[in-house]
Amino acid sequence: MPKKGKKAKAPLSDEEQLLLFQQKMLAEEEMAKKKERLLSQFLKDKLAKEEHNSALNLNKINTQWRTVLREIKTRELHKDIEILSQTFERVVDCKNSVIKSLAKDLSEAEEQYAHALRSHLHNIDQLLALQRCRLSLLEESYNRELEALTKEFETERKTIIDQHEKEIHYLQDVFMAMEQNYIDSEYESKLEFQSMWDDLKNKNLEEKHFLRLQLENVVEDLWRRFQDALKNYTDATEDRKVAFETLKVKDEKSSKEIEAQMKKIQRLQDSIIILKGKIMVHSRESEEQNQYIRDDKELVHVQLRKLKAQRTQAREISQENLVKLTLESNATIKALRKIVDKGEKILKLAEICRKFETEEEKVLPFYSSTLTPEEQEEIEDITSEEFTEELAKVIADYTGLENFWKRYNKVKLEQLSLQHRRAQLLEINRKLREMLKQYLDGISVSDEVLSQLNPLFVVNHRSNLPQSLSLPTTQPGDKKPPTTYNIIEAAHVIPHIL
């Protein structure tokens, strides 16, 4: 029996091939997606691992960097502490020197005060001794004058008493004679008065009888009117009546006092008459004394006018001196205020400048002199010969500012060097700007640029820059011609400069 052969595959139709191709494509896509997922998962794991490692390494680097920074910071702090300790020691030394100088000034001031106190006490003792001597002399002169005055008073008293007794005896005799004359005249006047009184009495009785008859009617009428007026008056003047009664009592008392005073005045007038006679006697005696006193008074007035003139002159001189002193004191106060303001400004500037001091300046604020001892001695000899004595004294007062002038000169030299360096840098900057401008003009194209000379425009290996012409011979008075420079591109010059 013949072998059965394999069945030949039937050819696939187009639809089947399309389906098969789609299945293959789907399988490939799934495989590709699976590979992408695996790859993405691998990359994610690797990224997480790398992130973990990078974070760990970053922490390690940070820790090591912190240790390095700590070491650097500690070294810097040690340096700052050393600098601060040196500055602190320098400040302490300055303060100690200031304290020593102040203590020395205080001791000198105490010595001066003790010396002034001793001299003042000595002067006071001398003044007290002089005053005691003067008082003793004045007391002696006072006692002498007192004894002389007492003696003069006693003699004058005796003379006055004797004269008074004589005048009393004389007045008694005069009084007896006047009293006898008065008794005689009184008897005669009484007789005459009695006769005249009788005549008048008879005449008055007649007139009184006639008038009584005439006035009775008038009195009755007036009595009625008077009663009415009295009633009205008493009603209106009750208060005044009481006041009148009190005033009447006072008036009676006053009249009694007046009578007593009149009697007293009479006695005083009698004594005045007696004393006037005495005054006339004494006035003649005292006239000479008054004339002598007037002469002394004139002399005293002359001396007083002289003393007043001297006092006014001294007062004017003292006033002028006071005005000058006030003006000078005001000027000195203003000058001292300006000096104080200037000193405060200098101290403020010093505090501001201290912030900008370098470490070397903080440690060594004053540079040492670069001169040798021999040169220093020669300079001192020359300055001592040239300066006069007054100028040398003034310069000696300002020897304490030597360190200040050192620092000032150092700063001034640094300022001049910085100004010189700034001028050089400005010149270099100007040249670089010109070179850069030429370069930019060379690489740019415009009508303005083309109208000017371009250093980058080369034709037949020649630039359009002007060639240097042969210089003419210059005369001594002619100006120098402008200097020409070779221009190089800024791209080649800047890397070498920077």
GIDAJO-V985339 format. One record per residue. N is the residue number from 1. RES is the residue in three letters. SS is DSSP state (alpha for helix, beta for strand, coil for the rest). PHI is phi as a letter, one per 40 degrees, with the letter a starting at -180 (999 if undefined). Layout:
BEGIN
N&RES&SS&PHI / N&RES&SS&PHI
END
This chain:
BEGIN
1&MET&coil&999 / 2&PRO&coil&c / 3&LYS&coil&c / 4&LYS&coil&c / 5&GLY&coil&c / 6&LYS&coil&c / 7&LYS&coil&c / 8&ALA&coil&c / 9&LYS&coil&c / 10&ALA&coil&c / 11&PRO&coil&c / 12&LEU&coil&c / 13&SER&coil&c / 14&ASP&alpha&c / 15&GLU&alpha&c / 16&GLU&alpha&c / 17&GLN&alpha&c / 18&LEU&alpha&c / 19&LEU&alpha&c / 20&LEU&alpha&c / 21&PHE&alpha&c / 22&GLN&alpha&c / 23&GLN&alpha&c / 24&LYS&alpha&c / 25&MET&alpha&c / 26&LEU&alpha&c / 27&ALA&alpha&c / 28&GLU&alpha&c / 29&GLU&alpha&c / 30&GLU&alpha&c / 31&MET&alpha&c / 32&ALA&alpha&c / 33&LYS&alpha&c / 34&LYS&alpha&c / 35&LYS&alpha&c / 36&GLU&alpha&c / 37&ARG&alpha&c / 38&LEU&alpha&c / 39&LEU&alpha&c / 40&SER&alpha&c / 41&GLN&alpha&c / 42&PHE&alpha&c / 43&LEU&alpha&c / 44&LYS&alpha&c / 45&ASP&alpha&c / 46&LYS&alpha&c / 47&LEU&alpha&c / 48&ALA&alpha&c / 49&LYS&alpha&c / 50&GLU&alpha&c / 51&GLU&alpha&c / 52&HIS&alpha&c / 53&ASN&alpha&c / 54&SER&alpha&c / 55&ALA&alpha&c / 56&LEU&alpha&c / 57&ASN&alpha&c / 58&LEU&alpha&c / 59&ASN&alpha&c / 60&LYS&alpha&c / 61&ILE&alpha&c / 62&ASN&alpha&c / 63&THR&alpha&c / 64&GLN&alpha&c / 65&TRP&alpha&c / 66&ARG&alpha&c / 67&THR&alpha&c / 68&VAL&alpha&c / 69&LEU&alpha&c / 70&ARG&alpha&c / 71&GLU&alpha&c / 72&ILE&alpha&c / 73&LYS&alpha&c / 74&THR&alpha&c / 75&ARG&alpha&c / 76&GLU&alpha&c / 77&LEU&alpha&c / 78&HIS&alpha&c / 79&LYS&alpha&c / 80&ASP&alpha&c / 81&ILE&alpha&c / 82&GLU&alpha&c / 83&ILE&alpha&c / 84&LEU&alpha&c / 85&SER&alpha&c / 86&GLN&alpha&c / 87&THR&alpha&c / 88&PHE&alpha&c / 89&GLU&alpha&c / 90&ARG&alpha&c / 91&VAL&alpha&c / 92&VAL&alpha&c / 93&ASP&alpha&c / 94&CYS&alpha&c / 95&LYS&alpha&c / 96&ASN&alpha&c / 97&SER&alpha&c / 98&VAL&alpha&c / 99&ILE&alpha&c / 100&LYS&alpha&c / 101&SER&alpha&c / 102&LEU&alpha&c / 103&ALA&alpha&c / 104&LYS&alpha&c / 105&ASP&alpha&c / 106&LEU&alpha&c / 107&SER&alpha&c / 108&GLU&alpha&c / 109&ALA&alpha&c / 110&GLU&alpha&c / 111&GLU&alpha&c / 112&GLN&alpha&c / 113&TYR&alpha&c / 114&ALA&alpha&c / 115&HIS&alpha&c / 116&ALA&alpha&c / 117&LEU&alpha&c / 118&ARG&alpha&c / 119&SER&alpha&c / 120&HIS&alpha&c / 121&LEU&alpha&c / 122&HIS&alpha&c / 123&ASN&alpha&c / 124&ILE&alpha&c / 125&ASP&alpha&c / 126&GLN&alpha&c / 127&LEU&alpha&c / 128&LEU&alpha&c / 129&ALA&alpha&c / 130&LEU&alpha&c / 131&GLN&alpha&c / 132&ARG&alpha&c / 133&CYS&alpha&c / 134&ARG&alpha&c / 135&LEU&alpha&c / 136&SER&alpha&c / 137&LEU&alpha&c / 138&LEU&alpha&c / 139&GLU&alpha&c / 140&GLU&alpha&c / 141&SER&alpha&c / 142&TYR&alpha&c / 143&ASN&alpha&c / 144&ARG&alpha&c / 145&GLU&alpha&c / 146&LEU&alpha&c / 147&GLU&alpha&c / 148&ALA&alpha&c / 149&LEU&alpha&c / 150&THR&alpha&c / 151&LYS&alpha&c / 152&GLU&alpha&c / 153&PHE&alpha&c / 154&GLU&alpha&c / 155&THR&alpha&c / 156&GLU&alpha&c / 157&ARG&alpha&c / 158&LYS&alpha&c / 159&THR&alpha&c / 160&ILE&alpha&c / 161&ILE&alpha&c / 162&ASP&alpha&c / 163&GLN&alpha&c / 164&HIS&alpha&c / 165&GLU&alpha&c / 166&LYS&alpha&c / 167&GLU&alpha&c / 168&ILE&alpha&c / 169&HIS&alpha&c / 170&TYR&alpha&c / 171&LEU&alpha&c / 172&GLN&alpha&c / 173&ASP&alpha&c / 174&VAL&alpha&c / 175&PHE&alpha&c / 176&MET&alpha&c / 177&ALA&alpha&c / 178&MET&alpha&c / 179&GLU&alpha&c / 180&GLN&alpha&c / 181&ASN&alpha&c / 182&TYR&alpha&c / 183&ILE&alpha&c / 184&ASP&alpha&c / 185&SER&alpha&c / 186&GLU&alpha&c / 187&TYR&alpha&c / 188&GLU&alpha&c / 189&SER&alpha&c / 190&LYS&alpha&c / 191&LEU&alpha&c / 192&GLU&alpha&c / 193&PHE&alpha&c / 194&GLN&alpha&c / 195&SER&alpha&c / 196&MET&alpha&c / 197&TRP&alpha&c / 198&ASP&alpha&c / 199&ASP&alpha&c / 200&LEU&alpha&c / 201&LYS&alpha&c / 202&ASN&alpha&c / 203&LYS&alpha&c / 204&ASN&alpha&c / 205&LEU&alpha&c / 206&GLU&alpha&c / 207&GLU&alpha&c / 208&LYS&alpha&c / 209&HIS&alpha&c / 210&PHE&alpha&c / 211&LEU&alpha&c / 212&ARG&alpha&c / 213&LEU&alpha&c / 214&GLN&alpha&c / 215&LEU&alpha&c / 216&GLU&alpha&c / 217&ASN&alpha&c / 218&VAL&alpha&c / 219&VAL&alpha&c / 220&GLU&alpha&c / 221&ASP&alpha&d / 222&LEU&alpha&c / 223&TRP&alpha&c / 224&ARG&alpha&c / 225&ARG&alpha&c / 226&PHE&alpha&c / 227&GLN&alpha&c / 228&ASP&alpha&c / 229&ALA&alpha&c / 230&LEU&alpha&c / 231&LYS&alpha&c / 232&ASN&alpha&c / 233&TYR&alpha&c / 234&THR&alpha&c / 235&ASP&alpha&c / 236&ALA&alpha&c / 237&THR&coil&b / 238&GLU&alpha&c / 239&ASP&alpha&c / 240&ARG&alpha&c / 241&LYS&alpha&c / 242&VAL&alpha&c / 243&ALA&alpha&c / 244&PHE&alpha&c / 245&GLU&alpha&c / 246&THR&alpha&c / 247&LEU&alpha&c / 248&LYS&alpha&c / 249&VAL&alpha&c / 250&LYS&alpha&c / 251&ASP&alpha&c / 252&GLU&alpha&c / 253&LYS&alpha&c / 254&SER&alpha&c / 255&SER&alpha&c / 256&LYS&alpha&c / 257&GLU&alpha&c / 258&ILE&alpha&c / 259&GLU&alpha&c / 260&ALA&alpha&c / 261&GLN&alpha&c / 262&MET&alpha&c / 263&LYS&alpha&c / 264&LYS&alpha&c / 265&ILE&alpha&c / 266&GLN&alpha&c / 267&ARG&alpha&c / 268&LEU&alpha&c / 269&GLN&alpha&c / 270&ASP&alpha&c / 271&SER&alpha&c / 272&ILE&alpha&c / 273&ILE&alpha&c / 274&ILE&alpha&c / 275&LEU&alpha&c / 276&LYS&alpha&c / 277&GLY&alpha&c / 278&LYS&alpha&c / 279&ILE&alpha&c / 280&MET&alpha&c / 281&VAL&alpha&c / 282&HIS&alpha&c / 283&SER&alpha&c / 284&ARG&alpha&c / 285&GLU&alpha&c / 286&SER&alpha&c / 287&GLU&alpha&c / 288&GLU&alpha&c / 289&GLN&alpha&c / 290&ASN&alpha&c / 291&GLN&alpha&c / 292&TYR&alpha&c / 293&ILE&alpha&c / 294&ARG&alpha&c / 295&ASP&alpha&c / 296&ASP&alpha&c / 297&LYS&alpha&c / 298&GLU&alpha&c / 299&LEU&alpha&c / 300&VAL&alpha&c / 301&HIS&alpha&c / 302&VAL&alpha&c / 303&GLN&alpha&c / 304&LEU&alpha&c / 305&ARG&alpha&c / 306&LYS&alpha&c / 307&LEU&alpha&c / 308&LYS&alpha&c / 309&ALA&alpha&c / 310&GLN&alpha&c / 311&ARG&alpha&c / 312&THR&alpha&c / 313&GLN&alpha&c / 314&ALA&alpha&c / 315&ARG&alpha&c / 316&GLU&alpha&c / 317&ILE&alpha&c / 318&SER&alpha&c / 319&GLN&alpha&c / 320&GLU&alpha&c / 321&ASN&alpha&c / 322&LEU&alpha&c / 323&VAL&alpha&c / 324&LYS&alpha&c / 325&LEU&alpha&c / 326&THR&alpha&c / 327&LEU&alpha&c / 328&GLU&alpha&c / 329&SER&alpha&c / 330&ASN&alpha&c / 331&ALA&alpha&c / 332&THR&alpha&c / 333&ILE&alpha&c / 334&LYS&alpha&c / 335&ALA&alpha&c / 336&LEU&alpha&c / 337&ARG&alpha&c / 338&LYS&alpha&c / 339&ILE&alpha&c / 340&VAL&alpha&c / 341&ASP&alpha&c / 342&LYS&alpha&c / 343&GLY&alpha&c / 344&GLU&alpha&c / 345&LYS&alpha&c / 346&ILE&alpha&c / 347&LEU&alpha&c / 348&LYS&alpha&c / 349&LEU&alpha&c / 350&ALA&alpha&c / 351&GLU&alpha&c / 352&ILE&alpha&c / 353&CYS&alpha&c / 354&ARG&alpha&c / 355&LYS&alpha&c / 356&PHE&coil&c / 357&GLU&coil&c / 358&THR&coil&c / 359&GLU&alpha&c / 360&GLU&alpha&c / 361&GLU&alpha&c / 362&LYS&alpha&c / 363&VAL&alpha&c / 364&LEU&coil&b / 365&PRO&coil&c / 366&PHE&coil&b / 367&TYR&coil&c / 368&SER&coil&c / 369&SER&coil&c / 370&THR&coil&c / 371&LEU&coil&c / 372&THR&coil&c / 373&PRO&alpha&d / 374&GLU&alpha&c / 375&GLU&alpha&c / 376&GLN&alpha&c / 377&GLU&alpha&c / 378&GLU&alpha&c / 379&ILE&alpha&c / 380&GLU&alpha&c / 381&ASP&alpha&c / 382&ILE&alpha&c / 383&THR&alpha&c / 384&SER&alpha&c / 385&GLU&alpha&c / 386&GLU&alpha&c / 387&PHE&coil&c / 388&THR&coil&c / 389&GLU&alpha&c / 390&GLU&alpha&c / 391&LEU&alpha&c / 392&ALA&alpha&c / 393&LYS&alpha&c / 394&VAL&alpha&c / 395&ILE&alpha&c / 396&ALA&alpha&c / 397&ASP&alpha&c / 398&TYR&coil&b / 399&THR&alpha&c / 400&GLY&alpha&c / 401&LEU&alpha&c / 402&GLU&alpha&c / 403&ASN&alpha&c / 404&PHE&alpha&c / 405&TRP&alpha&c / 406&LYS&alpha&c / 407&ARG&alpha&c / 408&TYR&alpha&c / 409&ASN&alpha&c / 410&LYS&alpha&c / 411&VAL&alpha&c / 412&LYS&alpha&c / 413&LEU&alpha&c / 414&GLU&alpha&c / 415&GLN&alpha&c / 416&LEU&alpha&c / 417&SER&alpha&c / 418&LEU&alpha&c / 419&GLN&alpha&c / 420&HIS&alpha&c / 421&ARG&alpha&c / 422&ARG&alpha&c / 423&ALA&alpha&c / 424&GLN&alpha&c / 425&LEU&alpha&c / 426&LEU&alpha&c / 427&GLU&alpha&c / 428&ILE&alpha&c / 429&ASN&alpha&c / 430&ARG&alpha&c / 431&LYS&alpha&c / 432&LEU&alpha&c / 433&ARG&alpha&c / 434&GLU&alpha&c / 435&MET&alpha&c / 436&LEU&alpha&c / 437&LYS&alpha&c / 438&GLN&alpha&c / 439&TYR&alpha&c / 440&LEU&alpha&c / 441&ASP&alpha&c / 442&GLY&alpha&c / 443&ILE&alpha&c / 444&SER&coil&b / 445&VAL&coil&b / 446&SER&coil&a / 447&ASP&alpha&c / 448&GLU&alpha&c / 449&VAL&alpha&c / 450&LEU&alpha&c / 451&SER&alpha&c / 452&GLN&coil&b / 453&LEU&coil&c / 454&ASN&coil&b / 455&PRO&coil&c / 456&LEU&coil&c / 457&PHE&coil&c / 458&VAL&beta&b / 459&VAL&beta&b / 460&ASN&coil&f / 461&HIS&coil&f / 462&ARG&beta&b / 463&SER&beta&c / 464&ASN&coil&c / 465&LEU&coil&c / 466&PRO&coil&c / 467&GLN&coil&c / 468&SER&coil&c / 469&LEU&coil&c / 470&SER&coil&c / 471&LEU&coil&c / 472&PRO&coil&c / 473&THR&coil&c / 474&THR&coil&c / 475&GLN&coil&c / 476&PRO&coil&c / 477&GLY&coil&c / 478&ASP&coil&c / 479&LYS&coil&c / 480&LYS&coil&c / 481&PRO&coil&c / 482&PRO&coil&c / 483&THR&coil&c / 484&THR&coil&c / 485&TYR&coil&b / 486&ASN&coil&c / 487&ILE&coil&c / 488&ILE&coil&b / 489&GLU&coil&c / 490&ALA&alpha&c / 491&ALA&alpha&c / 492&HIS&alpha&c / 493&VAL&alpha&c / 494&ILE&alpha&c / 495&PRO&alpha&c / 496&HIS&alpha&c / 497&ILE&alpha&c / 498&LEU&coil&c
END
